[in-house]
Amino acid sequence: MLNINIPWKGAYQVRIVRDGKERSRLFSWKPWGGKGKALNAAKSWRDHIWSTPYCK
């Protein structure tokens, strides 16, 4: 499962569940320089994590 959502105003949250393991990360708009840059960073992180095997 891949999911990018807005848990509250001001951030995107990426959630990835694969083989019963979950990874998540929050991308706040302000530190990333706005909504667009935060979304791009979230997508980049999602794609990177999804394309690599999970580490212990």
SERO-4910 file (N, C-alpha, C, O; in steps of 0.05 Angstrom, whole numbers):
BEGIN
 pado doro    nc1    nc2    nc3   cac1   cac2   cac3    cc1    cc2    cc3    oc1    oc2    oc3
  Met    A     17    -24      0      0      0      0     18     25      0     36     27     16
  Leu    A     12     43    -17     25     69    -18      4     90    -13    -18     89    -24
  Asn    A     11    109      4     -9    130     11      5    156     17     23    156     34
  Ile    A     -4    177      5      5    204     12    -21    219     19    -39    221      3
  Asn    A    -22    230     44    -46    245     52    -38    270     67    -15    274     73
  Ile    A    -58    285     74    -54    310     90    -67    304    117    -91    308    120
  Pro    A    -51    296    137    -63    290    163    -74    314    178    -93    312    194
  Trp    A    -62    337    172    -72    363    182    -61    384    164    -42    379    149
  Lys    A    -72    408    165    -63    430    148    -34    436    153    -26    441    176
  Gly    A    -18    435    132     10    443    135     30    420    131     54    424    135
  Ala    A     21    397    123     40    374    120     28    352    103      3    348    101
  Tyr    A     46    337     90     38    312     77     50    290     93     72    292    104
  Gln    A     36    268     94     46    244    107     47    221     86     27    216     72
  Val    A     70    208     85     73    185     67     72    160     85     86    158    105
  Arg    A     55    141     77     54    115     91     57     93     70     44     92     49
  Ile    A     76     74     76     81     52     59     79     27     76     92     24     96
  Val    A     62      8     67     60    -18     80     67    -40     59     54    -41     39
  Arg    A     87    -55     66     95    -77     47    104   -101     64    120    -98     83
  Asp    A     94   -124     58    101   -148     72     97   -146    102    112   -156    118
  Gly    A     76   -132    110     69   -129    138     85   -108    153     82   -105    177
  Lys    A    103    -94    139    120    -74    152    112    -46    143    106    -42    119
  Glu    A    110    -28    161    101     -1    155    124     19    158    140     17    178
  Arg    A    126     38    139    145     60    141    128     85    137    110     85    120
  Ser    A    134    106    151    120    131    147    138    155    152    158    153    167
  Arg    A    132    177    140    147    201    143    129    225    138    111    224    121
  Leu    A    134    247    153    119    271    151    135    292    137    159    296    142
  Phe    A    123    307    118    136    328    103    120    354    107    100    359     94
  Ser    A    129    370    126    116    395    133    122    416    110    144    417    100
  Trp    A    101    431    103    104    450     81    124    471     86    140    477     68
  Lys    A    124    483    109    142    506    115    172    500    112    186    514     98
  Pro    A    182    479    125    210    472    123    219    465     94    242    469     87
  Trp    A    200    454     79    207    446     51    203    469     31    209    465      8
  Gly    A    193    492     41    191    515     23    164    516      8    163    528    -14
  Gly    A    144    504     19    117    505      6    105    478      0    119    457      2
  Lys    A     80    479     -8     65    454    -13     77    438    -36     80    413    -34
  Gly    A     84    451    -57     94    437    -81    120    423    -76    124    400    -83
  Lys    A    139    437    -62    165    425    -56    162    402    -36    176    382    -38
  Ala    A    144    406    -17    139    384      3    127    360    -11    135    337     -4
  Leu    A    109    364    -29     97    341    -43    118    327    -61    118    303    -62
  Asn    A    135    343    -74    156    330    -90    175    314    -73    183    292    -81
  Ala    A    182    324    -49    199    310    -31    186    284    -21    198    263    -19
  Ala    A    160    286    -15    145    263     -6    144    241    -28    147    218    -22
  Lys    A    139    249    -52    138    230    -74    165    217    -79    167    193    -84
  Ser    A    186    234    -77    213    223    -81    220    203    -59    231    182    -65
  Trp    A    214    209    -34    219    191    -12    203    165    -16    214    143    -12
  Arg    A    178    168    -23    160    145    -27    172    127    -49    174    102    -45
  Asp    A    180    138    -71    191    122    -93    217    109    -85    222     86    -93
  His    A    234    123    -70    259    111    -61    254     88    -43    266     66    -46
  Ile    A    237     91    -23    232     70     -3    218     46    -17    225     23    -11
  Trp    A    200     52    -35    185     30    -49    204     14    -67    199    -10    -70
  Ser    A    224     26    -78    242     12    -97    265     -3    -83    279    -17    -97
  Thr    A    269      1    -57    290    -13    -43    279    -32    -23    257    -28    -12
  Pro    A    293    -54    -18    283    -73      3    285    -60     30    302    -44     35
  Tyr    A    268    -69     48    268    -58     75    293    -69     90    301    -92     86
  Cys    A    304    -52    106    326    -59    123    316    -66    151    295    -56    159
  Lys    A    330    -83    165    322    -90    192    327    -67    211    322    -69    234
***
